Amino acid sequence: MAADAFFGVNIGECDRPCKTHGIMSEESGSEAAAFPDGKGPAYLLTWDGRSWRDVVRLRADQVTTIGRSSTNRVVLQDQSASRNHCEIFCAEGIWRLRDHGSRNGTSLDGRRVSGDVDLVAGAEIRIGSCRLIFTRTLERPTGSGEESAGVPESSGGQEEVEPGILHATATAEFLVSGSERAESSALLARLYQLGLQMGAAESVQRLTDLVISSLARETVAGISAVLLAGPECGPTISPVDLQLTGWYSQRDLPYRRVSDNLSRIVLGRREAILAKDVADDRQLSMFDSLGEMRALSVICAPIGTGEQTFGVIHLYSTNPENPLNRDDLEFTLAVANQFGVALSGLRQRETLATDLRRVQSANKQLRAELGDEQQLHGESTSIRQLREQIQLIAETDATVLVRGESGCGKELIARSVHQQSARREGPFVCVNCAALNESLLESELFGHEKGAFTGATDRRVGRFEQADGGTLFLDEVGEMSAAVQAKFLRMLEGHPFERIGGREQIQVDVRIVAATNRDLEAAVEDGSFRKDLYFRLQVAEVTAAPLRERGEDIRLLAESFLRRFVQRTGRRIAGFSEDAMGRLVGYSWPGNVRELQNTIERTVILCRGEVIRAEDLQLSGLGVKSGDSGAAGATRDVAGERDIAGVFVERPLADVEREHILAMLERTGGNKSRAAQILGIERSTLDRKLKRYEEQGGA
């Protein structure tokens, strides 16, 4: 915009002058009054090619006339403009622009208009050298092309004159202990009330409304405004980052943006500044329709905390008889500091709320994805009976003891009990008692206080506390030491417990599901497991049948695992050949469901065809039945435990290992790398074993 193309607002021409220009919250109820059509606010911005300078709020119940005559609502001091150039109005909820047959015409987004044309957000109106932007929001209004009217750019290297600074301060004196100002206590009381209201605010807009209302009451400013940088900006911001959040005007005046130079000084020094006689500042000079009104005093205060600056509060007065003073400056700074603390807390809460929603969504999605994995698959009689047992047990809070061989799904049973119980929304916490020694297991279960033992640098919450309100699954419970068993028994009996090194009595509400593959009765007989704990655990007992006893489920389980791993890896495998399925069904699966799952996963990874064939399956040989011709060593069990007649043969483990390794080498055609991969050992380990066999004369 040319330097002489300033505009003003003719107050006298307003049909129903409004008191406030700015963004008002829903709580204020002002939107409905100002915009009876319910379509929301609209604004007209002046744009000089680098930044917007003025903001005029448009009203749906009022025609906004634009031209050079002082009778217009918006007065342009540009000789290219006609006296009554054009007008903006709202009809049937649609904003329109109408040219009044002006001499030089009106341009909308680069095209000359004729008659009435609809306005859309971001439309650029050109009248001579004047550029106006129509927008429905002040968050990031944009003009035509790539320019942003809501994000002012730097001055482009032009030197700006520093405004006349009368006072600059980083501390409000009336807040300092020992202040003798009589009004200090009253100001503190009002600041305290404002702080309570700001702390309860649930949105940035609500914070802005509170601050603007307070400044309008407590200072002599004719116009007050809040400009904030977006949360995506870093700890150091510049004038280009500032966005107008809201403003207040006593006389229906437009808001004119604080100068980039003054903002840069305030943001750099982190001081509030009172400046006077700023008519020479390009952005702060303000004229009415007759060109006689000036902003005689300006306050600009930084909003922020000790770590970050968020924006500025901007006040200015146009009354020469009642200019802004140092008291106004200090009060504004105090409000700005409170604003910074409240805004920091609000953004942290919003971030936490966003993170919580993201985690909840991810957790919900993960549970849905894992739902199939956490179900007991199978249609055998034992599985159907197990499901019925779990359903009955889950309705109670009884302690559960799950028994069965390794790999048969004891943890899956525990999860099923939890998911079908009233505790399903609570935590499910797992502990493997066999994986930790006595001291570590006690700390893991009950927690410890800082300094309880060497290495206890912080307090640790135990698994019992973590599982409060949910279920605690103790795997391999038979491996607990006698000392841990005693403390565990007291907790099961309903007594509170203490963390290691602590004295606080802790009471939790936890359901215990324990699992073991040991013969607990034998352990009780030999004294390694407490009899009273045994009876405490054996309230509701569930036994997981080994996979070899429910061979009719092998096909269903294999197909379920295949679908899961195909989806994870993206491989195109349609299913199993009949020979492959026959090998799976004919294998006795000593490792139970876990071994079947690992076998299918390994096969999916290594299979190159669209159908899994018998030769693609890599079975360990430990569970091959004596009729499986596809396994290594068809005439006898590869592990060497039984001869062809099924009679058990006592043989050293070293001989069994040696025969299995040699059989695997024979099966792979002497490919040592392939044999080592199938055996699950390093190639160097295989070479070392073969060398030893050669020295022993057996290879």
C-alpha positions in Angstrom: 0.0 0.0 0.0 1.3 3.4 -0.8 2.3 5.6 2.0 -0.5 8.1 1.5 -3.2 5.4 1.1 -4.2 5.2 4.8 -7.8 4.6 5.6 -10.0 5.4 8.6 -13.3 4.4 10.0 -16.1 6.9 10.0 -17.9 6.3 13.3 -20.8 8.6 12.6 -22.0 6.5 9.6 -22.4 3.3 11.6 -26.1 2.4 11.9 -25.6 0.5 15.1 -22.0 1.2 16.3 -20.5 -1.9 18.0 -18.2 -1.5 21.0 -15.7 -4.2 20.2 -13.7 -5.4 17.3 -12.0 -8.7 17.9 -12.5 -12.4 18.3 -15.1 -13.0 21.0 -15.7 -16.3 22.7 -18.9 -18.3 22.7 -19.4 -17.5 26.4 -19.7 -13.8 25.7 -22.7 -14.3 23.5 -21.6 -11.3 21.3 -21.4 -13.3 18.1 -25.1 -14.0 18.0 -25.9 -10.3 18.5 -23.4 -9.0 15.9 -24.2 -11.7 13.4 -27.9 -12.6 13.4 -27.5 -14.8 10.3 -25.3 -17.1 12.5 -22.6 -17.3 9.8 -19.7 -16.2 12.1 -17.4 -13.2 11.9 -15.8 -11.5 8.9 -12.9 -9.1 8.7 -11.4 -6.6 6.2 -7.6 -6.3 6.4 -5.3 -3.7 4.8 -2.2 -5.2 3.2 0.9 -3.3 2.2 2.7 -6.2 0.4 4.6 -7.2 3.6 2.2 -7.3 6.4 -1.4 -6.3 7.3 -1.8 -2.9 9.0 -5.4 -2.6 10.0 -8.3 -4.9 10.9 -12.0 -3.8 10.5 -14.7 -6.1 11.7 -17.6 -6.4 9.2 -21.2 -6.7 10.5 -23.8 -8.7 8.7 -26.5 -6.1 9.6 -24.6 -3.2 8.2 -23.4 -2.1 4.8 -19.8 -1.2 4.8 -19.1 1.5 2.3 -15.6 2.2 1.0 -14.4 5.4 -0.8 -12.6 8.7 -0.5 -15.5 10.6 0.9 -15.7 11.1 4.7 -19.2 9.8 4.7 -18.0 6.2 4.0 -17.6 3.6 6.6 -14.0 2.9 5.4 -12.3 6.0 4.2 -9.4 5.7 1.7 -6.9 8.5 1.3 -5.9 7.5 -2.2 -6.6 9.8 -5.2 -7.3 6.7 -7.4 -10.3 5.9 -5.3 -13.7 7.4 -6.1 -15.7 9.4 -3.5 -18.2 6.5 -3.2 -16.2 3.6 -4.6 -17.8 0.3 -3.5 -19.5 -1.4 -0.7 -19.4 -4.8 1.1 -22.6 -6.3 2.5 -24.1 -9.6 3.6 -27.3 -10.9 1.9 -28.9 -14.3 2.8 -25.7 -15.4 4.6 -23.4 -14.6 1.7 -20.9 -11.7 1.7 -20.8 -9.7 -1.5 -18.9 -6.8 -3.1 -20.6 -4.2 -5.2 -18.8 -1.6 -7.3 -20.5 1.9 -7.5 -19.5 2.6 -11.0 -16.1 3.9 -9.8 -13.8 5.8 -12.2 -10.8 3.5 -11.9 -12.8 0.3 -11.1 -12.5 -2.3 -8.3 -10.5 -5.5 -8.8 -11.2 -8.8 -7.0 -8.4 -11.3 -7.2 -7.0 -9.6 -10.3 -10.3 -9.3 -12.2 -12.3 -6.1 -12.5 -15.7 -6.5 -11.0 -19.1 -5.4 -12.4 -22.2 -5.4 -10.3 -22.4 -7.8 -7.3 -19.8 -10.5 -6.8 -19.5 -13.1 -4.0 -16.6 -12.9 -1.6 -14.7 -15.9 -0.3 -12.2 -16.1 2.5 -8.8 -14.8 1.3 -10.2 -12.7 -1.5 -8.0 -9.7 -2.4 -9.7 -6.4 -3.2 -7.6 -3.7 -5.1 -8.7 -0.1 -5.2 -5.9 2.0 -6.8 -2.8 1.3 -4.7 -4.9 0.0 -1.8 -5.0 -3.7 -1.1 -7.7 -5.1 1.1 -8.1 -8.7 2.2 -11.5 -10.3 3.1 -11.2 -13.1 5.6 -13.4 -15.1 8.0 -10.7 -15.8 10.5 -7.7 -14.1 12.0 -5.8 -17.3 12.7 -4.1 -17.4 9.3 -6.0 -15.3 6.8 -4.4 -15.4 3.3 -4.5 -13.2 0.3 -4.3 -14.2 -3.3 -1.3 -16.0 -4.5 1.2 -17.2 -2.0 1.2 -14.2 0.3 -0.1 -14.5 3.9 -2.1 -11.7 5.3 -2.0 -13.3 8.7 1.7 -13.8 8.9 3.6 -10.6 8.3 7.0 -10.8 6.8 10.1 -8.9 7.9 10.7 -5.4 6.8 12.8 -6.6 3.9 15.9 -4.9 5.1 14.4 -1.4 5.4 15.7 0.4 8.5 13.0 1.2 11.0 13.2 4.2 13.3 13.1 3.2 17.0 10.0 4.7 18.6 10.3 7.1 21.5 10.6 4.9 24.5 9.5 6.5 27.7 9.7 3.6 30.1 11.0 0.0 29.9 10.7 -2.5 32.7 11.0 -6.3 33.3 9.4 -6.1 36.8 6.2 -4.7 38.1 7.2 -2.7 41.2 3.9 -3.0 43.0 4.5 -6.8 43.0 7.8 -6.4 44.9 7.7 -7.0 48.6 7.7 -3.8 50.6 6.0 -1.7 47.9 4.5 1.4 49.6 1.9 2.2 46.9 -1.5 2.5 48.4 -3.3 0.8 45.6 -0.9 -2.2 45.5 -3.1 -4.4 47.7 -6.2 -3.7 45.6 -4.3 -4.4 42.4 -2.9 -7.6 43.9 -6.5 -8.7 44.8 -7.7 -8.1 41.3 -4.7 -9.9 39.8 -5.3 -12.8 42.1 -8.9 -13.1 40.9 -7.8 -12.8 37.3 -5.2 -15.5 37.9 -7.9 -17.9 39.3 -10.1 -17.2 36.2 -7.1 -17.7 33.9 -6.2 -21.0 35.6 -9.7 -22.3 35.0 -9.7 -21.3 31.3 -10.1 -24.2 29.0 -9.0 -22.5 25.7 -6.6 -19.9 24.4 -9.6 -17.8 23.3 -11.0 -17.8 26.8 -7.7 -16.6 28.1 -7.5 -13.9 25.6 -11.0 -12.7 26.4 -10.2 -12.5 30.2 -7.0 -10.6 29.6 -8.6 -8.1 27.2 -11.5 -7.5 29.5 -9.2 -6.9 32.5 -7.0 -4.4 30.6 -10.1 -2.5 29.4 -11.2 -2.1 33.0 -7.9 -1.4 34.6 -6.1 0.8 32.1 -7.0 3.9 30.0 -6.2 2.2 26.7 -8.6 2.9 23.9 -7.6 -0.2 22.1 -6.1 -3.4 23.5 -5.0 -6.6 21.7 -3.3 -9.9 22.2 -0.9 -11.3 19.6 0.4 -14.9 19.9 2.8 -17.1 18.1 1.6 -20.6 17.2 2.5 -23.6 19.4 4.7 -24.9 16.6 7.1 -22.0 17.0 10.2 -22.5 19.0 11.3 -20.8 22.3 12.5 -17.8 20.4 9.9 -16.0 18.3 10.0 -12.9 16.0 7.3 -10.4 14.9 6.7 -12.5 11.8 5.3 -15.3 14.0 2.7 -13.1 15.8 -1.0 -13.6 15.0 -3.8 -11.5 16.3 -5.9 -13.5 18.7 -8.4 -10.8 19.7 -8.8 -7.1 20.4 -11.0 -4.5 22.1 -12.0 -1.0 20.9 -13.9 1.6 22.9 -15.0 3.7 19.9 -15.5 1.1 17.1 -12.0 1.8 15.8 -10.1 -0.7 13.7 -7.1 -2.4 15.3 -3.7 -1.3 13.8 -1.0 -3.8 14.3 1.9 -3.0 16.6 5.0 -2.1 14.7 7.5 -4.9 13.9 10.3 -2.7 15.3 8.6 -2.2 18.6 7.7 -5.9 18.8 11.2 -6.9 18.0 12.6 -4.7 20.8 10.1 -6.2 23.3 10.7 -9.8 22.3 14.4 -9.4 22.3 14.7 -7.6 25.6 11.8 -9.4 27.2 10.8 -6.0 28.7 7.5 -4.2 28.6 7.8 -0.8 26.9 5.8 2.4 27.1 6.3 4.6 24.0 5.0 8.1 23.3 4.7 10.3 20.3 4.9 7.5 17.8 3.2 9.2 14.8 6.3 8.8 12.7 6.2 5.0 13.0 4.7 3.7 9.7 2.7 1.0 11.4 1.6 2.8 14.6 0.4 6.1 13.1 -3.4 6.1 13.1 -5.7 8.5 11.3 -9.4 8.9 11.3 -11.5 9.9 8.3 -10.2 13.5 8.6 -6.6 12.5 9.3 -6.5 14.2 12.7 -6.4 11.3 15.2 -3.1 9.9 16.5 -2.0 7.1 18.8 -0.3 9.3 21.4 1.0 6.4 23.7 1.6 2.7 23.2 2.3 -0.2 25.6 3.8 -3.4 24.3 4.5 -6.2 26.9 5.9 -9.7 26.3 3.8 -12.8 27.2 5.9 -15.7 28.3 7.6 -17.6 31.1 11.3 -17.9 32.0 11.9 -20.5 29.2 9.7 -19.3 26.4 8.0 -16.2 24.9 4.5 -16.7 23.5 3.6 -13.3 22.2 2.8 -9.7 23.2 0.0 -7.6 24.7 -0.5 -4.4 22.8 -2.3 -1.3 24.1 -2.6 2.3 22.8 -4.4 5.4 23.7 -5.6 8.1 21.4 -6.8 10.5 24.1 -4.2 13.3 24.6 -5.8 14.2 28.0 -5.5 10.7 29.4 -2.4 8.9 28.0 -1.0 5.6 29.1 1.4 5.9 32.1 3.8 3.8 34.0 1.1 2.3 36.3 -0.6 1.0 33.2 2.7 -0.4 32.0 3.4 -2.3 35.2 -0.2 -3.7 35.4 0.0 -4.8 31.8 3.3 -6.5 32.5 1.9 -8.3 35.5 -1.1 -9.5 33.5 1.2 -10.6 30.7 3.3 -12.7 33.1 0.2 -14.4 34.4 -1.0 -14.9 30.9 2.3 -16.7 30.1 2.0 -19.0 33.0 -1.6 -19.8 32.3 -0.9 -20.3 28.5 2.1 -22.6 29.3 -0.1 -24.8 31.5 -3.0 -24.8 29.1 -0.7 -25.9 26.2 0.8 -28.6 28.4 -2.6 -29.9 29.2 -3.6 -29.8 25.6 -0.4 -31.7 24.7 -1.1 -34.3 27.4 -4.7 -34.6 26.3 -3.6 -35.0 22.7 -1.0 -37.6 23.7 -3.6 -39.4 25.8 -6.1 -39.6 23.0 -3.3 -40.8 20.7 -2.2 -43.5 23.1 -5.8 -44.5 23.8 -6.5 -44.8 20.1 -3.3 -46.8 19.5 -4.1 -49.0 22.5 -7.6 -49.6 21.2 -6.2 -50.4 17.7 -3.6 -52.7 19.2 -6.2 -54.5 21.3 -8.3 -55.0 18.2 -5.2 -56.4 16.3 -4.3 -58.6 19.2 -7.8 -59.8 19.8 -7.4 -62.7 17.4 -4.0 -63.7 19.0 -5.5 -63.6 22.5 -8.3 -66.1 21.7 -8.1 -69.8 22.4 -8.3 -71.4 18.9 -9.6 -74.9 18.6 -12.7 -77.1 18.4 -11.5 -80.1 20.2 -13.4 -81.4 23.2 -10.6 -80.3 25.6 -10.6 -76.7 24.2 -14.4 -76.4 24.4 -14.4 -77.6 28.0 -11.5 -75.1 28.8 -13.6 -72.2 27.4 -16.5 -73.2 29.6 -14.2 -73.3 32.6 -12.7 -69.9 31.9 -16.1 -68.3 31.5 -17.3 -69.7 34.9 -14.1 -68.7 36.6 -13.9 -65.2 35.1 -17.2 -64.3 36.7 -15.6 -64.5 40.1 -12.5 -63.0 41.7 -11.1 -66.4 42.7 -7.4 -67.1 42.5 -6.6 -69.3 39.5 -3.9 -71.9 39.1 -3.1 -72.8 35.5 -1.2 -76.1 34.9 0.3 -77.5 31.8 3.5 -78.1 29.8 5.7 -75.4 28.5 4.3 -73.8 25.3 0.7 -75.0 25.7 -0.7 -71.4 26.2 -0.9 -70.9 30.0 -0.4 -67.1 29.6 -3.1 -67.1 26.9 -5.5 -68.7 29.4 -4.7 -66.1 32.0 -5.4 -63.3 29.6 -8.7 -64.9 28.6 -9.7 -65.0 32.3 -8.7 -61.3 32.6 -10.5 -60.2 29.4 -13.8 -61.9 30.4 -13.7 -60.7 34.0 -15.0 -57.4 35.5 -11.4 -56.3 35.7 -11.0 -56.2 31.9 -10.4 -52.4 31.9 -7.7 -52.7 34.6 -4.1 -53.7 34.0 -2.8 -57.2 33.1 0.7 -57.5 34.5 3.0 -60.5 33.9 6.0 -61.7 36.0 8.2 -64.8 35.2 9.3 -66.1 38.6 11.9 -68.4 37.1 13.7 -65.5 35.3 14.8 -63.7 38.5 16.8 -64.7 41.6 15.3 -64.3 45.1 16.3 -60.7 45.8 15.3 -59.4 42.3 12.0 -61.3 42.4 11.1 -59.8 45.7 11.9 -56.3 44.5 10.0 -56.9 41.2 6.9 -58.0 43.0 6.8 -55.7 46.0 9.0 -52.8 44.9 11.7 -51.0 46.9 12.5 -47.6 48.4 15.4 -45.4 47.4 18.6 -46.6 49.2 17.0 -49.9 50.3 20.1 -51.7 48.8 23.1 -51.1 46.6 21.9 -49.8 43.3 18.5 -48.7 44.5 18.9 -45.1 43.4 15.1 -44.4 43.1 11.9 -45.7 44.5 10.4 -48.5 42.4 6.8 -49.5 42.4 6.3 -53.2 42.4 4.2 -55.4 40.1 1.5 -55.8 42.8 1.0 -52.0 42.8 1.1 -51.8 39.0 -1.6 -54.4 38.8 -3.9 -52.7 41.3 -7.5 -53.0 40.1 -6.5 -55.7 37.5 -4.8 -59.1 37.2 -1.3 -60.2 38.1 -0.1 -63.3 36.2 2.8 -65.2 37.9 4.4 -67.6 35.5 6.4 -70.5 36.8 5.2 -69.8 40.4 6.8 -73.0 41.5 10.2 -71.5 41.2 9.7 -69.0 44.0 12.1 -69.1 46.9 10.8 -69.9 50.4 11.3 -66.3 51.6 9.3 -64.8 48.7 6.6 -67.5 49.2 6.1 -66.4 52.8 5.6 -62.8 51.9 3.5 -63.7 48.9 1.3 -65.8 51.1 0.6 -62.9 53.5 -0.5 -60.8 50.6 -2.8 -63.5 49.3 -4.4 -63.7 52.8 -5.4 -60.0 52.5 -2.6 -58.5 54.5 -0.9 -55.2 53.4 2.7 -55.4 52.4 5.7 -53.1 52.5 8.2 -52.2 49.8 11.8 -53.4 50.5 13.4 -50.8 52.8 10.0 -49.1 53.4 7.6 -48.8 56.3 4.4 -47.7 54.4 1.6 -50.3 54.5 0.4 -50.9 51.0 -3.0 -52.4 50.3 -3.9 -53.5 46.7 -6.8 -55.0 44.9 -5.3 -57.6 42.6 -6.5 -60.9 41.2 -3.8 -63.6 41.1 -3.5 -66.0 38.2 -0.5 -68.4 38.7 0.9 -70.9 36.3 3.4 -73.7 36.6 4.6 -76.8 34.7 6.0 -78.3 37.8 4.5 -81.1 39.9 3.5 -78.9 42.9 2.3 -81.9 44.9 5.8 -83.4 44.7 7.3 -80.0 45.5 5.1 -79.8 48.6 6.2 -83.4 49.6 9.9 -82.5 49.3 9.5 -79.2 51.2 10.5 -76.9 48.3 6.9 -75.4 48.1 4.8 -74.3 51.0 1.7 -76.4 51.6 -0.4 -73.4 52.8 0.6 -71.5 49.7 -0.3 -74.5 47.5 -3.8 -74.5 48.9 -4.2 -70.8 48.6 -3.4 -71.0 44.9 -5.4 -74.1 44.2 -8.8 -72.4 44.4 -9.8 -72.6 40.8 -7.5 -75.0 38.8 -7.3 -75.1 35.0 -5.3 -77.6 33.0 -4.1 -76.8 29.5 -4.0 -79.9 27.4 -0.8 -80.5 25.3 -1.2 -80.1 21.6 -0.5 -83.8 21.0 -3.7 -84.6 22.8 -5.8 -82.4 20.6 -4.5 -83.2 17.1 -7.8 -82.1 15.5 -6.8 -78.5 16.4 -3.5 -78.6 14.6 -5.0 -77.7 11.2 -7.0 -74.8 12.6 -4.1 -73.4 14.5 -1.7 -73.7 11.6 -4.0 -71.9 9.3 -4.6 -69.2 11.9 -0.8 -68.7 12.4 -0.3 -68.6 8.6 -2.8 -65.8 8.2 -1.2 -63.8 11.0 2.4 -64.1 9.7 1.4 -63.6 6.0 -0.3 -60.3 7.1 2.8 -59.2 9.1 5.4 -60.1 6.4 3.4 -59.2 3.3 4.2 -62.6 1.7 1.8 -64.1 -0.8 1.1 -67.6 0.5 -2.3 -69.1 -0.1 -2.1 -72.1 2.2 -0.7 -75.6 2.8 -0.4 -78.5 0.4 -2.0 -81.7 1.6 1.5 -83.3 2.2 2.6 -80.3 4.3 -0.6 -80.4 6.4 -0.1 -84.2 6.8 3.4 -83.6 8.2 2.1 -81.0 10.6 -0.7 -83.3 11.8 1.7 -86.3 12.0 4.2 -84.5 14.3 3.7 -84.8 18.0 4.8 -81.2 18.9 6.8 -81.6 22.1 7.0 -77.8 22.2 3.2 -77.6 22.0 1.5 -74.5 20.5 4.6 -72.3 20.8 6.6 -74.8 18.7 3.8 -74.9 16.0 3.7 -71.1 16.0 7.5 -70.7 15.6 7.5 -73.4 12.9 4.8 -71.6 10.8 6.6 -68.2 11.2 9.9 -69.7 10.1 8.3 -71.4 7.1 6.5 -68.2 6.0 9.9 -66.3 6.1 11.8 -68.9 4.1 9.0 -70.1 1.7 9.4 -68.9 -1.9 6.2 -70.4 -3.3 2.6 -69.5 -3.0 1.8 -72.8 -1.3 3.7 -74.3 1.6 4.9 -77.8 0.6 6.1 -80.6 2.8 9.8 -79.9 2.0 9.3 -76.2 3.1 8.6 -77.3 6.7 11.6 -77.6 9.0 10.6 -79.8 12.0 13.1 -80.4 14.7 12.6 -84.2 14.6 12.1 -84.4 18.3 8.4 -85.2 17.8 8.3 -87.2 14.6 6.0 -90.2 14.8 7.3 -93.5 13.6 5.4 -93.5 10.3 6.5 -90.1 9.0 8.6 -90.9 5.9 9.3 -87.3 5.3 11.4 -86.9 8.4 15.1 -87.4 8.7 15.9 -90.9 10.0 12.6 -92.6 9.1 13.6 -96.0 10.4 14.1 -94.7 13.9 13.4 -91.6 16.0 15.9 -88.9 15.1 16.4 -88.1 18.7 17.3 -91.7 19.3 14.8 -92.2 22.1 13.0 -95.2 20.6 13.9 -97.9 18.1 11.7 -98.9 15.2 9.6 -101.2 17.4 8.8 -98.3 19.7 11.0 -99.6 22.6 12.8 -96.9 24.5 16.6 -97.0 24.2 18.8 -95.5 26.8 21.4 -93.4 25.0 23.8 -90.6 26.0 22.6 -87.1 25.1 25.9 -86.4 23.2 25.2 -89.4 20.9 21.7 -88.1 20.2 23.0 -84.6 19.4 25.8 -86.0 17.1 23.4 -88.2 15.2 20.9 -85.4 14.7 23.6 -83.0 13.4 24.9 -85.6 11.0 21.4 -86.4 9.8 20.7 -82.7 9.2 24.0 -82.4 7.2 22.9 -85.4 5.1 19.4 -83.8 4.6 20.9 -80.5 3.4 23.3 -82.2 1.1 26.4 -81.2 3.1 25.4 -77.5 3.2 26.8 -76.5 6.5 25.4 -73.0 6.5 21.9 -74.3 5.8 22.3 -77.0 8.5 23.5 -74.5 11.1 20.6 -72.2 10.3 18.1 -75.1 10.8 19.8 -76.3 13.9 19.8 -72.8 15.4 23.5 -72.6 16.0 26.4 -70.6 14.6 28.3 -71.9 11.6 31.5 -71.8 13.7 29.9 -73.9 16.4 28.9 -76.5 13.8 32.4 -76.6 12.4 33.8 -77.1 15.9 31.5 -80.0 16.6 32.2 -81.7 13.3 35.9 -81.4 13.9 35.5 -83.1 17.2 33.5 -85.8 15.6 36.3 -86.4 13.1 38.8 -86.6 15.9 36.6 -89.2 17.6 36.5 -91.1 14.3 32.8 -90.9 13.8 32.4 -88.4 11.0 
